Amino acid sequence: MEILILAVVIALVAVGAISGLVVSSRRKKQLPPPEAPRSTPTITAPPAEPHVGEEAETPREEPRRTIEEVDLPTAAEAVETPAAVEDPVVAEPPAPVIEVPEPTAGRLVRLRARLARSQNSLGKGLLTLLSREHLDEDTWEEIEDTLLTADVGVAPTQELVERLRERVKVLGTRTPVELRTLLREELLALLGTDFDRTVKTESGLDTPGVVMVVGVNGTGKTTTTGKLARVLVADGRSVVLGAADTFRAAAADQLQTWGERVGARTVRGPEGGDPASIAFDAVKEGIAEGADVVLIDTAGRLHTKTGLMDELGKVKRVVEKHGPLDEVLLVLDATTGQNGLVQARVFAEVVDITGIVLTKLDGTAKGGIVIAVQRELGVPVKLVGLGEGPDDLAPFEPEAFVDALIGDAS
């Protein structure tokens, strides 16, 4: 019996040994073959970083160094920031360049040639007709048609023709110089040399002068406001701009750009905001800053929309809480002719227009519109726009304007 038990134990031990060998063999097959033992590990130093202003060099193959040859940093040095690494420099946006506007004195005289190129067809046409040997009824009708075509208006045309008839009859002989003098005098009489054409920018109170600029979209109203700021800065005045045209997209951005160019601050609000509130804040800021003038650009939707007219009336009333408006300028596109007179009537019913700005007078405009709009409103043309340049807005001077119309005597 003992022999039998001993045989069983020996058999079990043999089976276990065989199983261990099989499992060990399988594990060896699954494990990847071990790498060949290396000698002392080596560390390759990275190429040096190029400094600012130096060209990066092409990486070169460096000989391998042993770990003993590499200068490893100490623990204290590893914590410190390497001296070669600098904080990035954030470039600040450039400050806006403040421009020095052209002086306004005599500006219309300097622009006379540009004005004459597009306007002197009226003067030359009249001089040619008046120079005819016989001034019969047909000739006077041509003179009348020439004036009407130039947008002088019916009543002023009839008045001018009657005056010319009388003076030519008295004059008798008509030399070119005499005709030019006669025509110049009569045109100046129609334009009115006794109008006060000064843009009122001085308040009778201890507050800035307040100028409100009105007109329909497309007449150059916002551009005129910006150019007027340049005129005032050129004359040594400090200006605050009020961007109260909140209905036209980018109108406030446009006005702010004009202001930044001459160092004038712009008070603005959100697009579609309350124009009266912005106008009120602009005057308030102008008072706080001690500015000389506050220019308020207003909304310019179509003049046929009652809502716009109501809004303009509200802006006027709110601004007058600070004090009276010193000037209300109506901007008209000189190329629109009689339609400009319709706009003038509507705006005059809402706000008291004190002066007119005629833009685009250097284009296809007809010079007679100056006479017509003054006669319609009974207020003077104070400024004229004669181009797209920033300094092409000029104070209106009747003598320079008429001289541009009829040219020099020959």
C-alpha positions as CSV (number, residue, x, y, z in Angstrom):
1,M,0.0,0.0,0.0
2,E,2.7,2.4,0.9
3,I,4.5,1.5,-2.3
4,L,1.3,2.4,-4.3
5,I,0.9,5.8,-2.6
6,L,4.5,6.6,-3.2
7,A,4.1,5.8,-6.9
8,V,1.0,8.1,-7.2
9,V,2.9,11.1,-5.6
10,I,5.9,10.6,-7.9
11,A,3.5,10.6,-10.9
12,L,1.8,13.8,-9.8
13,V,5.1,15.5,-9.3
14,A,6.2,14.5,-12.8
15,V,3.0,15.8,-14.4
16,G,3.4,19.2,-12.7
17,A,6.9,19.5,-13.8
18,I,5.9,18.8,-17.4
19,S,3.0,21.3,-17.3
20,G,5.4,24.1,-16.0
21,L,7.8,23.5,-18.8
22,V,4.9,23.8,-21.4
23,V,3.6,27.0,-19.9
24,S,7.0,28.5,-19.7
25,S,7.7,27.7,-23.3
26,R,4.4,29.3,-24.4
27,R,5.2,32.5,-22.5
28,K,8.6,32.7,-24.1
29,K,7.0,32.5,-27.6
30,Q,4.5,35.4,-26.8
31,L,7.1,37.8,-25.3
32,P,9.2,39.9,-27.8
33,P,12.8,39.0,-28.1
34,P,14.8,41.0,-25.6
35,E,17.0,43.8,-27.0
36,A,20.7,43.3,-26.9
37,P,22.2,45.0,-23.9
38,R,23.5,48.5,-24.6
39,S,26.6,50.0,-23.4
40,T,26.6,53.3,-21.6
41,P,23.7,55.4,-22.9
42,T,24.5,58.4,-25.0
43,I,22.7,61.8,-25.2
44,T,22.8,64.1,-28.2
45,A,22.6,67.8,-27.5
46,P,20.0,69.8,-29.5
47,P,21.2,72.4,-32.0
48,A,21.3,76.0,-30.6
49,E,18.3,78.2,-31.3
50,P,18.9,81.1,-33.6
51,H,18.6,84.6,-32.0
52,V,16.3,87.3,-33.4
53,G,17.8,88.8,-36.5
54,E,20.1,85.8,-37.2
55,E,19.4,83.3,-40.0
56,A,18.7,79.8,-38.9
57,E,21.5,77.4,-39.7
58,T,21.1,74.1,-41.4
59,P,21.2,71.4,-38.7
60,R,24.5,69.5,-38.7
61,E,25.3,66.0,-37.7
62,E,26.9,66.3,-34.3
63,P,29.1,63.6,-32.9
64,R,27.5,61.6,-30.2
65,R,28.8,62.2,-26.7
66,T,28.6,60.0,-23.7
67,I,26.6,61.0,-20.6
68,E,29.7,62.0,-18.8
69,E,30.6,64.5,-21.6
70,V,27.2,66.2,-21.5
71,D,27.0,69.2,-19.2
72,L,23.7,68.5,-17.4
73,P,22.1,71.5,-15.5
74,T,22.0,71.3,-11.8
75,A,18.6,71.2,-10.0
76,A,18.7,74.9,-9.3
77,E,19.6,75.8,-12.9
78,A,16.8,73.5,-14.2
79,V,14.2,75.5,-12.3
80,E,15.4,78.9,-13.7
81,T,14.0,80.3,-17.0
82,P,16.7,80.1,-19.7
83,A,18.0,83.6,-20.5
84,A,17.6,83.1,-24.2
85,V,13.8,82.8,-23.9
86,E,12.1,86.2,-24.0
87,D,8.5,87.2,-23.4
88,P,6.6,87.9,-26.6
89,V,6.2,91.6,-27.3
90,V,2.6,92.6,-28.2
91,A,2.5,95.4,-30.8
92,E,0.2,98.3,-29.9
93,P,-2.1,99.6,-32.6
94,P,-0.7,102.8,-34.2
95,A,-2.2,106.0,-32.9
96,P,-4.4,107.9,-35.5
97,V,-2.5,110.5,-37.5
98,I,-3.9,114.0,-36.8
99,E,-4.1,116.0,-40.0
100,V,-3.7,119.7,-40.3
101,P,-6.5,121.0,-42.5
102,E,-6.0,123.6,-45.2
103,P,-6.8,127.2,-44.0
104,T,-10.3,128.3,-45.0
105,A,-9.5,131.9,-45.9
106,G,-9.9,132.3,-49.7
107,R,-10.6,128.6,-50.2
108,L,-13.3,129.2,-52.7
109,V,-11.0,131.5,-54.7
110,R,-8.4,128.7,-54.8
111,L,-11.1,126.3,-56.0
112,R,-12.4,128.8,-58.6
113,A,-10.9,127.0,-61.6
114,R,-12.6,123.7,-60.6
115,L,-15.9,125.5,-60.2
116,A,-15.5,127.4,-63.5
117,R,-14.9,124.2,-65.5
118,S,-18.5,122.9,-64.8
119,Q,-20.3,126.2,-64.3
120,N,-19.2,128.8,-66.8
121,S,-21.5,127.5,-69.5
122,L,-24.2,129.7,-67.9
123,G,-22.1,132.8,-67.9
124,K,-20.6,132.3,-71.3
125,G,-24.0,131.5,-72.8
126,L,-25.4,134.7,-71.4
127,L,-22.5,136.8,-72.6
128,T,-22.7,135.3,-76.1
129,L,-26.4,136.1,-76.4
130,L,-26.0,139.6,-75.0
131,S,-23.2,140.3,-77.5
132,R,-25.4,139.9,-80.5
133,E,-25.8,143.0,-82.6
134,H,-29.6,143.0,-82.4
135,L,-31.3,141.9,-79.3
136,D,-34.8,141.0,-80.5
137,E,-37.5,139.1,-78.7
138,D,-36.2,135.7,-79.9
139,T,-32.8,136.5,-78.3
140,W,-34.4,137.6,-75.0
141,E,-36.4,134.3,-75.0
142,E,-33.1,132.4,-75.4
143,I,-31.6,134.3,-72.5
144,E,-34.6,133.4,-70.4
145,D,-34.4,129.7,-71.4
146,T,-30.7,129.7,-70.6
147,L,-31.4,131.0,-67.1
148,L,-34.3,128.5,-66.5
149,T,-32.1,125.6,-67.7
150,A,-29.5,126.6,-65.2
151,D,-32.1,126.2,-62.4
152,V,-32.2,129.9,-61.6
153,G,-36.0,129.6,-61.1
154,V,-38.9,131.4,-62.8
155,A,-39.3,134.5,-60.6
156,P,-35.5,135.3,-60.4
157,T,-35.2,134.7,-64.2
158,Q,-38.0,137.1,-65.0
159,E,-36.5,139.7,-62.7
160,L,-33.0,139.3,-64.2
161,V,-34.2,139.5,-67.8
162,E,-36.2,142.7,-67.1
163,R,-33.1,144.3,-65.4
164,L,-30.9,143.3,-68.3
165,R,-33.3,144.7,-70.9
166,E,-33.4,148.1,-69.2
167,R,-29.6,148.3,-68.7
168,V,-28.7,147.2,-72.2
169,K,-31.1,149.8,-73.6
170,V,-29.5,152.6,-71.6
171,L,-26.0,151.3,-72.3
172,G,-26.3,151.5,-76.0
173,T,-22.9,150.1,-77.3
174,R,-22.0,146.8,-75.7
175,T,-18.3,145.9,-75.5
176,P,-17.3,142.6,-74.0
177,V,-16.0,144.3,-70.9
178,E,-19.1,146.3,-70.4
179,L,-21.4,143.3,-70.9
180,R,-19.4,141.3,-68.4
181,T,-19.5,144.1,-65.8
182,L,-23.3,144.5,-66.3
183,L,-24.0,140.8,-66.0
184,R,-21.7,140.5,-62.9
185,E,-23.5,143.3,-61.2
186,E,-27.0,141.8,-61.9
187,L,-26.0,138.3,-60.8
188,L,-24.5,139.6,-57.6
189,A,-27.7,141.5,-56.9
190,L,-29.7,138.3,-57.3
191,L,-27.4,136.4,-55.0
192,G,-27.4,139.0,-52.4
193,T,-24.2,140.5,-51.1
194,D,-25.8,141.7,-47.9
195,F,-26.5,138.2,-46.5
196,D,-24.6,137.2,-43.4
197,R,-23.0,134.0,-44.6
198,T,-21.0,133.3,-41.4
199,V,-21.6,129.9,-39.9
200,K,-22.7,130.7,-36.3
201,T,-20.5,128.6,-34.0
202,E,-20.3,130.9,-31.0
203,S,-22.9,130.7,-28.2
204,G,-24.0,133.8,-26.3
205,L,-23.8,131.6,-23.2
206,D,-20.8,130.1,-21.4
207,T,-21.4,126.9,-23.5
208,P,-20.2,125.6,-26.9
209,G,-21.8,126.8,-30.1
210,V,-24.2,124.1,-31.3
211,V,-24.7,123.4,-35.0
212,M,-27.3,120.9,-36.2
213,V,-26.9,119.4,-39.7
214,V,-30.0,118.1,-41.5
215,G,-30.8,116.7,-45.0
216,V,-31.9,113.6,-46.7
217,N,-29.6,110.6,-47.3
218,G,-27.4,110.8,-50.3
219,T,-26.8,114.6,-50.2
220,G,-23.5,114.2,-48.4
221,K,-24.8,115.2,-45.0
222,T,-22.4,113.1,-42.8
223,T,-19.5,113.9,-45.1
224,T,-20.3,117.6,-44.9
225,T,-20.4,117.4,-41.1
226,G,-16.9,115.9,-41.1
227,K,-15.6,118.4,-43.5
228,L,-17.1,121.2,-41.5
229,A,-15.2,119.9,-38.5
230,R,-12.0,120.3,-40.5
231,V,-13.0,123.9,-41.4
232,L,-13.5,124.7,-37.8
233,V,-10.3,123.0,-36.6
234,A,-8.4,124.8,-39.4
235,D,-9.7,128.1,-37.9
236,G,-8.4,127.1,-34.4
237,R,-11.7,125.8,-32.9
238,S,-12.1,122.6,-30.8
239,V,-14.9,120.4,-31.9
240,V,-17.1,117.6,-30.5
241,L,-19.1,115.5,-33.0
242,G,-22.5,114.0,-32.2
243,A,-23.4,110.9,-34.3
244,A,-27.2,111.2,-34.1
245,D,-27.8,109.5,-37.4
246,T,-28.4,106.1,-35.9
247,F,-30.6,104.7,-38.7
248,R,-28.1,104.6,-41.5
249,A,-25.6,101.7,-41.2
250,A,-22.0,102.8,-40.5
251,A,-23.0,106.5,-40.3
252,A,-21.4,106.8,-36.8
253,D,-18.3,105.0,-38.0
254,Q,-18.0,107.4,-40.9
255,L,-18.3,110.4,-38.7
256,Q,-15.9,109.1,-36.2
257,T,-13.3,108.5,-38.9
258,W,-13.6,112.2,-39.9
259,G,-13.3,113.3,-36.3
260,E,-10.2,111.2,-35.6
261,R,-8.4,112.7,-38.6
262,V,-8.5,116.2,-37.0
263,G,-8.5,115.2,-33.3
264,A,-12.3,115.8,-32.7
265,R,-14.1,113.4,-30.3
266,T,-17.3,111.7,-31.5
267,V,-20.2,110.9,-29.1
268,R,-22.2,107.9,-30.4
269,G,-24.6,105.3,-29.3
270,P,-25.9,101.9,-30.5
271,E,-27.2,101.5,-34.1
272,G,-30.9,102.3,-34.1
273,G,-30.7,104.1,-30.8
274,D,-32.5,107.3,-29.8
275,P,-31.0,110.2,-31.9
276,A,-32.3,112.8,-29.4
277,S,-30.5,111.1,-26.5
278,I,-27.2,111.1,-28.4
279,A,-27.5,114.7,-29.4
280,F,-28.2,115.6,-25.8
281,D,-25.1,113.7,-24.6
282,A,-23.0,115.3,-27.3
283,V,-23.8,118.8,-26.1
284,K,-23.3,117.6,-22.5
285,E,-19.9,116.3,-23.3
286,G,-19.0,119.5,-25.2
287,I,-19.9,121.5,-22.2
288,A,-17.9,119.2,-19.9
289,E,-14.8,119.4,-22.1
290,G,-15.0,123.1,-22.7
291,A,-15.2,122.6,-26.5
292,D,-15.8,125.5,-28.8
293,V,-18.4,123.8,-31.1
294,V,-20.6,120.8,-31.1
295,L,-21.7,119.5,-34.5
296,I,-24.7,117.2,-34.6
297,D,-25.2,114.9,-37.6
298,T,-28.9,113.9,-37.8
299,A,-30.8,111.1,-39.5
300,G,-31.5,111.6,-43.2
301,R,-34.2,109.2,-44.3
302,L,-36.5,110.4,-47.1
303,H,-38.1,113.7,-46.4
304,T,-41.5,112.3,-47.2
305,K,-41.5,110.1,-44.1
306,T,-43.3,111.9,-41.3
307,G,-41.4,109.9,-38.6
308,L,-38.1,111.5,-39.6
309,M,-39.6,115.0,-39.4
310,D,-41.0,114.3,-36.0
311,E,-37.6,112.9,-34.9
312,L,-35.8,116.0,-36.1
313,G,-38.2,118.2,-34.1
314,K,-37.5,116.1,-31.0
315,V,-33.7,116.4,-31.5
316,K,-34.1,120.2,-31.7
317,R,-36.2,120.4,-28.6
318,V,-33.9,118.1,-26.5
319,V,-30.7,120.0,-27.6
320,E,-32.3,123.3,-26.7
321,K,-32.6,122.1,-23.0
322,H,-28.9,123.0,-22.9
323,G,-29.4,126.3,-24.7
324,P,-30.5,127.6,-28.1
325,L,-29.3,126.1,-31.3
326,D,-26.8,128.5,-32.9
327,E,-27.1,127.2,-36.5
328,V,-29.2,124.7,-38.4
329,L,-27.6,123.9,-41.8
330,L,-29.6,122.2,-44.5
331,V,-27.5,120.1,-46.9
332,L,-28.7,119.9,-50.4
333,D,-27.3,118.0,-53.4
334,A,-26.9,120.8,-56.1
335,T,-27.4,118.3,-58.9
336,T,-31.0,117.5,-57.9
337,G,-32.2,120.9,-59.0
338,Q,-35.9,121.6,-58.3
339,N,-36.2,118.4,-56.2
340,G,-33.8,120.0,-53.8
341,L,-36.2,122.9,-53.4
342,V,-39.0,120.5,-52.4
343,Q,-36.7,119.0,-49.8
344,A,-35.9,122.5,-48.6
345,R,-39.5,123.4,-48.1
346,V,-40.3,120.3,-46.0
347,F,-37.3,120.6,-43.7
348,A,-38.0,124.3,-43.2
349,E,-41.4,123.5,-41.8
350,V,-39.9,121.3,-39.1
351,V,-36.7,123.2,-38.0
352,D,-35.7,126.8,-38.5
353,I,-33.1,126.6,-41.3
354,T,-30.5,129.3,-40.8
355,G,-28.1,128.3,-43.6
356,I,-27.7,126.1,-46.7
357,V,-24.8,123.9,-47.8
358,L,-24.8,123.0,-51.5
359,T,-22.7,119.9,-52.2
360,K,-21.5,118.5,-55.5
361,L,-21.5,121.9,-57.1
362,D,-18.5,120.9,-59.2
363,G,-20.3,118.1,-61.0
364,T,-23.3,118.3,-63.2
365,A,-24.9,121.0,-61.0
366,K,-26.3,124.1,-62.5
367,G,-25.1,127.3,-60.8
368,G,-28.6,128.9,-60.8
369,I,-29.6,126.6,-57.9
370,V,-27.8,128.9,-55.5
371,I,-30.1,131.8,-56.5
372,A,-33.2,129.6,-56.5
373,V,-32.8,128.0,-53.1
374,Q,-31.9,131.3,-51.4
375,R,-35.0,132.8,-52.9
376,E,-37.1,129.9,-51.8
377,L,-36.1,129.8,-48.2
378,G,-35.0,133.4,-47.7
379,V,-31.7,132.2,-46.0
380,P,-28.2,132.3,-47.5
381,V,-26.0,129.6,-48.9
382,K,-23.1,129.5,-46.5
383,L,-21.0,126.6,-47.6
384,V,-20.4,124.8,-51.0
385,G,-18.9,121.4,-51.7
386,L,-16.6,121.4,-54.7
387,G,-15.2,117.9,-54.8
388,E,-14.4,114.7,-53.0
389,G,-11.3,116.0,-51.2
390,P,-11.4,116.5,-47.4
391,D,-10.7,120.3,-47.8
392,D,-13.1,120.8,-50.7
393,L,-15.8,122.4,-48.5
394,A,-15.6,126.2,-48.8
395,P,-17.3,129.2,-47.4
396,F,-19.6,130.6,-50.1
397,E,-18.3,133.9,-51.5
398,P,-20.7,135.5,-54.0
399,E,-18.0,137.5,-55.9
400,A,-15.8,134.5,-56.4
401,F,-18.8,132.4,-57.4
402,V,-20.0,134.9,-60.1
403,D,-16.5,135.4,-61.4
404,A,-16.3,131.6,-61.9
405,L,-19.6,131.7,-63.7
406,I,-18.8,134.4,-66.3
407,G,-15.0,134.0,-66.5
408,D,-12.5,136.7,-67.1
409,A,-13.1,139.7,-69.4
410,S,-11.6,139.4,-72.8
